[in-house]
Amino acid sequence: MHLLGGVGSDHVHSPNQCALVIFRSVELVYRQWYSLSATTDELSSPEMVKPLKTQSLPYNLHRHYFPLLGFLQFSSQPNNISSQFNNYSHFPHLESKVCKILSQLQWQTNPELKILIPKLKPHHVARIIDTHNNTNSVLQFFYWVSNRPFYKHDMNCFVAMLNRLILDGHFVPADHVRILMIKACRNEEELTRVVGYLDEIRVRGLGLSLYSYNTLLIQLGKFDMVDVAKTVYKQMVSYGIEPSLLTLNTMINILCKRGKVQEAEVVLSRIFQLDLNPDVFTYTSMILGHCRNRNLDAAFGVFDRMVKEGCDPNSVTYSTLINGLCNEGRMDEALDMLDEMSEKKIEPTVYTYTVPITSLCAIGRVKDAIDLLATMRKRGCLPNVQTYTALITGLSRAGKLEVAIGFYHKMLRDDLVPNRVTYNALINELCAGGRFTAALRLFDWMEGHCNLPNTETYNEIMKVLCITQNTEKAMVLFNKMLNIGPPPTVVTYNTLINGYLKWGNLNNALRLLNLMKENGCIPDEWTYAELVSGFCKVGKLDSASTLFQEMIEQGLNPNQVNYTTLIDGHCKEGKIDVALSLLEKMGANGCNPNTESYNAIINGLSKENRLSEVENLCEKMTARGLLPNVITYTTLINGLCRNGGTHLAFKIFHEMQERNCLPNKYTYSSLIHGLCLEGQAEDAEILLKEMTKKRLSPDHVTYTSLIDGFVMLDRVDRAFFFLRQMVEVGCKPNYRTYCVLLKGLHKECQLLAEKVAVQHEGATICSLDEKDVGFEVICNLLVRMSENECEPTIATYTTLVGGLCREGKTYDAEQLVKYMEDKGICPSDDICYSLLAAHLKNLRFDTALEIFNSMILKGSNPRLSIYRALISGLCKASRVGEAEVLFENMLEKQWNVDEIVWTILIDGLLKEGELDVCMKFLHTMESKSCSLSLQTYVMLARELSKEDKSFNVNKVADKLRRMAVDASS
């Protein structure tokens, strides 16, 4: 059933109708979900698992149906209860066939059974156990089937078998099945239910033996179920069963693992009361308890007593003490104990070595850790996954990533499979080292081999994707976290919000904030700090102020970063007075302004040349005990340089050095820019040399200022010299850099033409079309780059084409692409995106589609923004059919479905007034089982309401929220 099944492409919908359809869709989702929840609750309620009345059942069902209903509670997946009822409500064909075969004497060799066995599931086996008429045959079948490949009994099978045996009085095999049942428990939940069930069958005549109690206690210890273990132990003693040394050792170990040494000592005294002798397991457990309590003196006291009593310590004893010493940072003593083990001919285990290796790495002694690994190998003890992981983590953190990667490959050569921790360590350090491509490749490999990442790894990879302008892929991972796990955290949301803001997608950043709230994740100070900063950067101060106020209303106290961000935003928009009032408000609210807060206002005042106010503010700042830092001085210098006061800027430059405040690259860049503006490019070049001597790396701003400075002096050759230097040091020129050079070349061409005209008076000068002149100069730029040993690369063409397209110079951009193709250089995806966007802007849809289709054929994955532009453009041109095909093809790829609605439907179609197409596409999405969040439906309705002001979104949204609460209660 499609939620929007009634929406047709040829029917016109009013905004009210569309919104009503959306809200009915959500209502239907909630009603279905509520109905399912209610059904599940009914099935799991006590009333539903009561046995049926005896007289209503035939003999065979009467005999076996009671216990069957009684063990439904053992299902580890509550939602399977309904399916269990369906399976047990009749005799399935498969079960009846097996029952018939079991009636034969040599049933194990029956060829038909071999065919049926792979189809058997635990619930089938439980039913067969309950319905077959021969208990001995059923018991043999129970053991036989458990040895079949790819089959494993669940708790229901064990309960069915035990109920059958107890009912028939077969207590000896029942005791064995019970022990197997205890050992088969996979988690704390199953074991808790088993303990309750064992109490039930004890009342029915099957009491626990000493062996059963020991098995149960060992299993409880495995899952660290201390309180239940204590209860079982007391029950055992109260029933008059005398504990063995194994029983008491198990209890001591359970208690000591939790550091409950005093309680363990009470159990230890029981060993002596029963005339038993503590063994190495007893003493080692007591040592463990003291180590857990960080009482190493007591631990070594037990060790000494143990040796005195003639009980030889084993490798576990030493490993426990070594672990305790490592946890306390006593590494040298731990290493001495390792040597002592060798002297006493006690072979250390891989765990014994791994603990100190991990600790050595943690404190930065990586060389010692590698030496210990070598010793370990010499003694014939091979490292395991944990050993390698510890080394990889330690080496990475010590800045030796290449060595860490080497150990990773060595690990693979040793046929060891890296675990999640290994991958996480490598991915985190690759990201920290800026090696994003390698990190993404490793992450994809990790996912492909079912090694699911944890939250931290997801967050780290999402951060990388957002940095590299691939937020859409990050949203796909976010979708996985929502659907499969682990659940996203506030860090996840903040990372994605920051990703959207970084690339100017403010709408989706706000939508993600709303989704965050809907999913029960509470935004923190950093969430709002990112949002306020993002809106300030694009001058949307009203939205920034609204978010700032919302933050306060949410009970979050704005910190210095929050206030400073808003102050800086107002200063950049020239609203200095508002910024000053925020500074006052900041102090009044108990958040003292810091140097950065003052720097923001100084920057704003300096740009407006309000130097007297800057001076007053600096005095206030000093009076508060805040000293100017390098940013303060650089801000002042930058403001003066931009306003023709470079000579004053140098006075401040010398003053800051006298006060031991070292200039940074931005300080030098500001001065270089100022000198170049005043025609002193040669002095600026001297300053560049001084800068590099101080090991400060010039950036693209520094070099572009110098290039511009020499272009202004008509020294284009010198400008190209600095372009070459720029590229050689790995600094990438941007479009402005190339524009400055193009300006110089164009001016050079004009001067040459004028010179020729003077020399050949009366000669006719060919006047080319302006477009041809533009492209001719671009070609000249590329030639001059080659002549200056600065060969144009794909990055050069990408920057130029992108810039030309943004400026509307599509003709020049196309000519440049042909030029590069003639040179044998294939256009990059970014070049294609730029051309495609330019053609769409010029309504040249066929050309745009040609580029798009060629990209798809090359295996490229266009961004959602490209699909939005194409789909919206086609719809605007009344080519809805083509847009629909494109949309359906898009849905075949991996996307976050909410993001599709936000980008394509809301920001694309609704923005262009294509309401009917929007609804049709929404129907298409739902027909393909795209599950949208409630918040996205609300967003859609809100946008529709803008077409009809009488539509009350809040009223319907409140209704939806009430339905959500009712459905979950």
N, C-alpha and C positions, 0 to 999 in steps of 0.2 A: 504493500500500500504506500502510495506516495503522499507525503503530507500536503503537497500543493497540487494534487492530482487534477483539480478542477481548473487550473490556470492554463489557458490556451493562448497561442501566439496571435490568433486573429481576433481576440476579444479585448476591448478597451476597458481598463480598470481605473476607477477613481482612486486617489490616495487612500480614502477611507476604506474602500474595498480591499485594496492591496494590504493595508495594515491589518485589517480584520483577518484576512487569509493567513498572514504571518502569525498573528496571535492565536488563531485557531490551531495552527500547526504546532505551536509550542504547547498549547493546552492539551492537544491530543498526545503529544510526547509524554507530558506529565501524567495524564490519565492512564496511559498504557504502563508507564513505569510504576505508578501507584498501585495499579491492579496487580502487577507482577509481584511487587513487594508484599501486598496483602496475602496473595496466594502462598508465597514462600513462608510468611509468618504463620499462616494457618497450618501448613504442613509440618512445621517444626514445633508447633505448640503441643503441650502435654496431651490435650484432648485427642489429637490426631494420631498419637502413637500408642493409645490404649489398645490392649488385645480385643479382638472381636469376641462376641459371646460364643460359648462353646456350641450351643445347639444350632447355630447358624452355619457351622462348618462340617464338611465330611470328616471322617476319621483321620485320614492322612494329613489333612490341613490342620485339623484340631491339634494333632500331635506336634506339628512343627511350626505353625504360623505364629504362635505367641512369641517365641524368642526372636523370630525374624523381625517383627515390628519393634520389638524391644531394642534391637541394636541399630536401628536407623540413625540414632544419635551419634554413632561413631563415624559417620561420614565426615571427612576432613573438608568437604566442600558442601556447605549447607544448600546451595542452589541445586544440588543433584538429587535432593530428596524427592522432588516430584517425579523425576525420571526413575527413581528406585520404585516408587509406587506403581508406575506404569509397567515396569519390568516384572514386578511381583504379582500383578493383578490377574495374571493368566499363566498358562504353561507355554512358554515360547517354544517354537519348533526346535531350536538348537538344543535347549536344555532337555527336552523330552527324548531327543535322539541319543544324547549322551547317557541319560538314565537307562535307556533300553540297552545300550552297549554294556553298561556296568553290570547288568544282570547276567552277562555271560561269564563263564569260568575264566577264560583266557582273554579278558577284555583289553589287557595292556598291548596285545599284539594285533588288535583289530585295525585293519587298514583304514576304515572309515573314521576311526577316532583320530588317527594322525592328520586327517584332512580337517577335522572339526576343531582340533586343539588350538591352532593359531587364531581362531575366531573367538575363543573363550576369553571373557573378561571376568574380573573378580566377582561382579554381581551375578554373573551366570553361575559361577562355581558355588557361591553362597546358596543360591536357589537349588542347585543340584544336591548339595549337602543336606538341605532341609527337606527335600521331597523324595529322594530315593529311599526305597524300603529296606535296604540292608546296611546297617551301621558299619560293619567290618569293611564292606566294599567301599563305602563312602570314605572311611578313614584311610584306606589304601590309596584311593583316588586323590584324597587331600594331600598326602605326601608325594605321590607320583607327579601330580600336576605342578607342584611347587618347584620341581627340578627341571621343568620345561624352560627352554630359552625364551627370553623376553616376557616371561610371566612372573608376577609376584602377588602373593596374597595381600589383601588389605585387611583392616581390622574386622570388617563384617564377615569375612571368611572364617577368621579365627573364632569369632563369637558364635557363628552358626555351628561350627564343629564342636566347640565346647558345650554348647547347649544340648546338642544331640548326644554327646558322650555322657554328660551328667544325667540326662533324662533316662538313659539306658543303663546307668550305674557303672560305666566303664571309667573308673577314677584313675587308674594307672596311666593309660594313654592320655587321659584328660590333663594330667599333671604335666606330661611332656608337651602337649599342644600349648598349654598355658605358658610354659617357659619360652617356647618359640614365639608366642604372641608378645611377651614382654620384650624379647630381643628385637622384634620386628618394628617396634615403635620408632617413628622417624622424627618426632618432635615433641615438645613439652605438652602440647594440646592433646595429642594421641595418648601419651603416657598418663596424663591426668585422668582421661576417660577410662583407660584400662584399670587404673588403681580403683576407681569407683566400681567398675564391673567386677573386679576380683573380690571386692567386699560383698557384692550381690551373690556370687556363686559360692562364697564361703558359707553363707547362710543356707545355701541349698546343698551343703554337704561336702564341698571340695575345699578343705582348708589348705593353707599354704604350708609347704614343707620348708626345712632350712634352706635347701638348695633354691627353692622358688624365691624365698625372701632375699637370699644373697644376690640372685639374678636381678631382682627388682631394685635392690639398693644400688647395685652397680650401674643399672640403667638410669636411676634417678641422679646418681652422681655425674653421669655423662652429660645430662641436661642441666646440671647445677640446681636441682630442685631441693634445696636444703631443708626447707620447712616440711615438705612432704616426706622426705627421707627420715627426718626425726620422728614424725608421726608413725610411719611404718615400723621403725625400729622399736618404739615404745609399744606398739601393738604386738609385735613379735614377742617381746619380753613378757608382756601381760598374758599371752596365750601359753606361757610356759616353755617356749622353745629356746633352748640355750644357744647363745650366739657362738659361732666359731671365730678363729683368729681372722679369717677372711671377712666375716661380718663386721668385726670391730675395726679392722684396718680400713674397710670401705667407709665406715662412718667417720673415722678419724680423718681420712683423706677428703671427704665431702666437706667437713667442717673447716679443715685447714685451708682448703682452696679459697674459702671466704674469709680467712684470717681469724676464725673463731677458735683460738688456741685454748682458751680456758675450758670451753665445752669439750674440746678434743681431749684435754687432760683428764676429764671425768671418765671418758670412754677408755682412755689409756689405763686408768686405775682398774677398770673392769678386767683388762687383760691379766693383770697381776692377781686379781681376786680369783680368777678361774685357773690359776697356775699355768698360764700360757706365757710364752716368751715373745717379746716384741721382736720383729724381724726387720730387715733392711727397709721394707715398705713402710712399716710403722714409723721408724725414725725419720725416713726421708719425708714423709707426710708432715711430721711435726716441724722439721726444718723449713718446709715450704710455708707452713702457717706463720712462723716467725718472720720469714723473708717477706711475706705479704704484708705483715705489720711493720716492716722496715726495722725490725729488731734483730740486727745481724749478730749482736753479742749472744743473744739467746739461741740463735740458730747454730752458731759455732759451739755453744755449750752443749747442745743436743748432739752435735757431730762428735765432740770429744767423748761424751758419755757412751755413745754408740761404739766407738773404737775400744773404749775401756772394757765394755761388756763383751767384747770379742765378736761384734757384728761388723763385718767388712762393708764399707760403703761401696756402692756401685756407680756406674756412670751417671745415673739419674740423680743420685745424691750430690755428686760433684757439680752436675749441670745446674741443679737448683741453687747451690751456693754461689756458683759463678754468675748466674742470672741475678741473684740478690746483690752481689758486689757491683755488677754492671749498672744496675738500677740506681745505685748510690754514687755512681761515678768513680768507684774505686777500681779503675781499670787494671792498674799494674798488679794489684793483689789477685784480680780475676785471672790474669795471664799466668801468675805464679802458680795458681791452683791447676791450671791446664798442664803446666810442666810437672806438677806433683802427680797428676794422674798418669802421665807417661812413665815417671819413675816407679810408680806402684803397679805398672803393667795393666792399668785400667784403660781400656780403649775409649776415647771420647767419641760420642755420636755426632752426627751432622748438626743436631740441635745444640750440642755443647759448644761447637765452633761458631755456629750462626749467631748466637746471642752476643758474644764479645765483638764479632765482626760488625754487627749492626750498631753496637754501642760506640765502637771506634769511629765508624763513619759518621755517627750523629754528632760527635765532638770534633770532627774535622781531621782525625788521625787516619786519613785514607790510606797513606803508604803503609802504616802498621797493619791495617785491615787486609791489604793485598798480600803483605808478607805472611800474615796468619793463614790466608787462603792457600798460599804456596805450601806452608807447613802441613796444613790439613791434607792436601793432595799427596804429599810425600808419605804421610802415615796411612795412605790408602783409604782415606775418608773422602768420598766425592761430595762436592757441594750440591745442594738441592735448589729448588726454585726460590725459597726464602733467602738463602745465602746470596744468590745472584741479585735478587731484588734489593737487598740491603746495600750491596756494593754499587749497584746502578744508581740508587737514590743518593748515596753518600758522594759518589764521584760527580754526579750531576750538580749537586748543591755546592760542591767545591770548585765548580767551574770547569771540570774536566769531562765535558759532555762527550767528546770523541772517544775517550777511554771507556765511558759508560756504555756507549753504543757498541764498542768492541766486545764488552762483556755480554751484552745482549746477544750478539751474533755467536759468541762462544757458547752461550746457554743453549741456543738453537742447535749448534753442532753437537752438543752433549745429549741431544734428544730430550731436552727438558722443555715442557710447555709453559710459557710464561703465563702467570695468572693476572687477575685484574689489577692487583697492587703493582706488579711489574710494569704493566702498560701505563697505569696512571702516573707512576713515577717518571717514566720516559716522556710521556706526552706533556706533563706539566713542565718539565725542564726544557723540552724542545720549544714550547710556547714562550717560556721565560727568556730563552735565548734568541727569540725572533725567528726561529726556523719553522715557520707556519706550514709550509708545504709538506715537510717531513712529518709534522705533528698530525696533520689532516690525513695523510696517507696511512699512518700507523693507527689512527682512530678508525678509519674505514676498514682496515684489516681486522682490527679487534672486534668490531661489530659483526663483520662477515663470518667470524669464527665463533660466534655465540658467546663471546666473552663480554658480557654486558657491562658498560661503564657505570661508575657511580656518579652521584650528583656533582662532585667536584670536577670530574673529568668532563662531564657534559658542559658545565659552566665554563671551563677553560676553553673547550673547543668552540663553544658559542661565541666566546669573546674573540677568538681568532677569526671566526667567520664574519663577525660584525666589523672587525678592524679591516678586513679585506673586502668590504662592501658586498658580503654575501649573506645578508640578514635573512633572506628567504629560506636558505638552507638551514640556518639556525632555527627558524620557526618550524621547520619540518622535524628537527630534533626535539624541539619543545613539544610538538604534538606527540612524539614517541614517549616522552616523559609523562605526559598526561594520561596516555592510554595504556602504557606498559609499565612505567616506572623507571627509575625512582622518581618520586614527585618533585616538581620544581620548587625551589626555595626563593626567598626574597632576592637572593643574589642572582638567580636565573632571570627573574623578571627585570631586575635592574640592568643586567647585562644587555638584554634585548631592547629595553627602552633606550638605553644609551646608544645601541646600534642604530635604531631608527632615527634618533636625534642627530647622530653624527653625520648621517647622509641626508638630513633635511626632511625626513618623513615625520613631521610633527603629529599629523592626524593619527597614524598607527601607534605612535608612542602613547598618546592619550587613550586610545582604544585598549591598548595592552594594560594600561593602568586600571581601566574599568574591569577588564577580564581578570586581572590580578585580585581585585577586591571580590569579584563574584566567586572565584575559586578559593576564597577564604585565606588568602595570603595577604597579610597586613603590610602596606607600604611603610618604609622607614624613612629616616632623615635623608638618606642617600638617594632614595627614589625621587623625592621632591627636589633635592638639590640638582639632580640631572635634568629633570623636567624644567625647573626654573631657569637653569643655565641654557638649555636648548632653546627655549622661547626668547630669552634675552638676546641670544646671538643673532636671531633673525629680526630683532626689533619689535617682537610682539610682547610689549611690556604689560599690557592689560591682562593677557592670559597668564603671564609669569606671575603677576601680582595676585591673581585669583588662585593659582596653585599654591603660592606662598601662604595665603590666607587659609586655604583648605588644610594645609599642613598644620597650622596652629589649631584649627577646629578639631583636628584628629587627635589632639593632645600631645603633639610632638613639639618640642621646644626648638625653634630655629637656632642653629649654631653659627659660629663665625663664618663658615663656608657659605651657608644659606644666605645670610645677610649680605656678605661681600659679593656674591653672585648677582643679587638683585641691584645692589649699588653700582656694580660695574656695568650692568645692562643699561641702567638709566644714564650713566656717564657717557657711554658710547653713542647714545641717542641724543646727547646734548642736554639732557634734563638734569643738570648739575644740582639745581635747588632741591629737586625731589630726592636725589642721592644724599645730599647733606641732611635732609630731614630724616632719612632712613638711618643715617649714621647716629643721629641724636636718639632716635627711637631704639636703636640697637643697644646703646648704653643704658637707656632708661629701663629696658626689659632685662637687665642683668647680664647681657652678653657683651662683654667689653670688646670694642673694636681692636683688631690687631694691625700689624704693619700693612698687610695685604688690603685691609679695608681702606686705609688711608691712601695706599698706592693707587687704588681704583679711582678715587676722587682726584688725586694729583694728576693722573693720566688725563682725565676729562678736562680739568682746568688748564693743563699745559697745552692741549690741542687747541683750546680756544684763546691761548695766549694771555690767560688771566694770571700772570705771574705773581702779582702782589698777593692774591688770594692763596696761591700755592705756598708762598712764604709764611703766611699766617697759619695755614694748615700744618706746615712742617713744625712750626713753633708749638702748636697744640699737641702734636704728635710727640715731640720731645718732652713736653711737660708731663705727659702720661707715662713717661719712662720707656717709650718706644723709639728705638734708634732706626734711622734710615738704613735700608739694606740695598743690595745691588739693584733690585727691581725699582726701588724708589729713585735712585740716582739715574738709572737707565730711562725711566719714565720722564724725568725732567729733561735729560739730554735729548731724548727723542722729540719732545714737544718743542724745545728750542730750535733744533735742527730743521724741523718742518716749517717753522715760522721765521726762518732767516737769521736765527741767532746762534749760528754754529760757533762763533768766537766765544760766546758766553757758555755754550755747552762744553767747550774744552776747559773752561775754568772749573766747572763742576766735575769734569772728568779727572782733573789733577787733584781736586779736593778729595774726591772719594778714595783715590789711591793713598793720599796722605793719611786718611783715617783707616787705613788697612782694609778697605772694602775693595776687593779685586773685581775689575770689570769682567763681564762675560761676553759671549759672542754677539749678543743683542746690543750691548753697549757700543761695541766697535761698529756693528752694522748701522746703528743710528748715526754715528759720527761720519762714517763713509758716505752714507746717503746725503747727509747735510753738506759735506764737502763737494760732492758731485753736483748737487743742486746749485751750488754757488760757482760752478765751473772750475773747481780745484781737483780734478780727477787724479792728477799726478800725486798730490798730497794724500789723496784717498788710497792710492796704490801703496804708498809708504806705510800707511796705517794697516793695510792688509798684511804686509810683510811682518809688521810688529805683532799682529794678531796671531799669525801662524807660528811665529817664534815662541809664543806663549802657549802653543798647542791648543789653540781655540780653533775649531773647524768652522770656516765660513759656510753659510747656507745659501740657498738660491736667492734670497733677498739681498745678501751681501754682494754676490756676483752680479746680479741684475742691476743693482745700483751702480756698480763700477762700469759695466757695459754701457749703461745709459749715459753715464758721465762722459765717456770717451766718444760716444755717438754725438752728444751735444757739442763736442769740440771738433766734430767732423773727422775723427780719427777711427774710422770703421775697422781698419786692420788691427788696431790695438784692442778694439772691442772683441774681435774674433779670437785674439790671443787669450783673452780672459774666458771666452766660451770654452776654448780647448782645455784650459786649466781647470775650469769648473767640471767638465766631464771627466778629466783624468783623476780628480780626487773623489769621484763617485757622487757628485752633486748633480741631480737631475734638473735640467732646464725646464721651466714651465712655459705656458703660452705667452705670458708677459715678457719673458726673456726673448723669445723669438720675435715678438711684436716690436720690441726695442730695436733689434737687429734689422727687421724689415723696414722700420722707420729710417734707420741709418742708410740702408741700401737704396731706398726710394729717394732720399735726399741726395745721395751720391749720384744717382742716375739723373736727377734734375739738374744738378750742378754741371755734370758732364754735357748734358743736352744744351744747357745755356752756353757753355764754353764753345761747343761745336757751332752753335748758331752765330756767335760773335766772330769766330774765325772764318766761317763761310757765309758771310753776309749775303742775304738774298737766297740762300739755299732753302729748299723745301724740306721741312722736318715732318716725317710721317707721324701722324697722331693716331695712336691705337685706342681701341675701346677701353674703357676704364677696367672692365673685367679682365681683359687680356693683360693690361698693365699690372693688375694685382697678382695674377698667376705668374707673370714673367718675373716679378720681384721675388716671389716664393721660390721659383726655380733657381734664381740667382743665389738666394740664401743657401739652398741645398748644395749648389756647386761650390760656393765659398767655404762651406763647412768642410767639404771633401778636400779642398785645397789647403785648409788649415788643419789637416790630419784629425778631423772630427767628423768621421763618416756618419751620415744620417742612418739611424736604426729604426726598427719598428716603433720604438718608443717615441722617436722624433715625429714620425708620421702620425701616430695616434694623437699626440699632443696638438699638432697643427690642425688635423682634420676636426678634432673635437672643438677646438677654439673657433675655427672658421664656421662650423655649423651653428655654434651658439650665437655667433654674430650675424647669422643669416646669410653668410657667403657660401651658399650651397654649391654654386657653380665652381668656385675655386676649390672647394673640398672635393668635388667629383673629379676635377681635372688632376688634382694631386693624387687621388687614388689610382687613376689611370697611369700616371707618371710612375708611381711606386710599383704597379703591376708590370709595367714595361721593364722595370729594373729587376724583376723576378722576386719581388717581395710581396707575400700574400697578406692582405688586410687582416688585422686582428678583429676579435669580437667587438672590442670597444669602438673601433673605426666603423664597423657595420652598424652598431647601435647608434652612433652619432649621425650617420647618414640616414638611417631609418627614421629617427626622430625628426630630422630636418625635413625629409620628404613628407612626413605626416603633417608637420606644421604648415607645409605649403600645399596640403591636400592632394599630394601625388601618391594615391593609394596603391596603384598598380606597381609603381617602382618600389614603394615600401614593401609590398608583399613579395616581390621578386627577391629583394635583399633578405627578408625574413625567411623565405623558403630555402634559400641557399645556405643560410646559417643552420637551419634545422638539418639539412642534408649533410652538413659537415659535422653534425653531432653536437652542435652548440645548444645550450639551454638558456633561451632568452629570459630576462627577468620579468616579473609580473607587470612592472611599469611599462614594458614594451607591449605586452599583451593588452594592457589597459588602453594604451594609445591607439593600437591597431583596431581593437574591437569598438572602442568609442568612435573612432574616425569612420569605420565602415558603416556603423549604424547611422551616423550623422549624414553619410552619403547615400542612405536608403539601401545599403547592401547588407541587410540583416541576416540573410541566409549564409553569406560568407562568414559573417561575424559569429554566427551560431556554430558553424563547423569548426572554426578556430577555437572557440570556447570549449567545445566538447573534446577536441584534441588536447587542449591544455589540461583538462581534468584527468587525462590518462597519466599525467606526470605526477611526481611527488610534490605536493604543496601542503601548507597548512590551510584547511578549508575556511577557517575564520578569516584568514588573511586574503583569501580570494574574494570573499564578500566585501571586505573593507576596501580593497584596492580596485577590483573590477566593477563590482555592482554599485558601491556607494560613491567612491571617488571618481569612477568612470561614468557609468550609465546614468545614475541618478543626477549626477552633477550636470550632465548634458541634457537632462530632461527626458531620457529614454526609459520611462517608467514601465511600460508594457514589456519591453525587452528585458528589463531588470527582473521582472516577475517570472518571465519565461525561463530565464537562465537560473533563477532560484529553484524553479521546478525541476530543471535538468539536474542540478546538483543533488536535490533530494532523491530523484529517481536513481541516482548512482550511489545512494546510501552515504552521502556526505553529511556527517552529523555536526551541526552547528551548535555553538554555545548559546545559552539563553541570552547572554549579554549582546551577542551579535544580532539576534532577532530584535532586541530592544533598540539597538542602534539603527537597524533598517527602518523600524517603525518611526523612530524620531525623525529620520531624514524624509520619510514620506509625509510626515505631518507638516513639513515646511511648505508642501504644496497646498495644504488645506489647513488653515489656522484654527478651524473649529475642532480639529482632532486633538483629543487630550491624551498625550503619550503617558504622562505620569500616572494618570488614573489606571490605564491598562497595565502599565509596568508594575504598579502596586498590586494589581490583581494577580499578575504572574508571580510576583514574589510570595503572595499569600498562598497560591497554589503550590509553590515550591516547598514552603514550610509545611503545608498540610500533607504533601506527598512524602516528606521525609519523616514525619512524626508517626 
